[in-house]
């Protein structure tokens, strides 16, 4: 069964990230195998001031962060996210095989494709692909663990 989250509030309810470190604008598709999300970098984000002032590009680590936030939204279906302080949050434990392939510039939209590969108890193994202009910008694998919020 496909689930589509359409409002910003639903994104905010699913993950603890907030501005200026929220890198998901829209959930396009979410089902039992993974999630597809979008983010448009406007050029007004804080990091473009120094990365790089004369040739602004989106830091690769933030492309990875955007995909991991998409993964966290996907994982919210497995977590106790009742909204209380006792609810679970996903925390990344590792990243592997990171490959940067395309530069993302201000004003461009990325798509974050995250797929669940395996689960061992409270640890989720996922693969991510971020695309821009229908080209692969970054690929990587990561693992996230369900962690109680304190």
Secondary structure, DSSP 8 states (H G I E B T S, - for coil): --B---SHHHHHHH----TTS----EEEEEETTEEEEEEE--S-SGGGGTS-TTS-B--HHHHHHHHHHHHHHHHGGGS--SSSTT-EEEEEEEEEEEEE-S--BTT-EEEEEEEEEEEETTEEEEEEEEEETTEEEEEEEEEEEEEE--
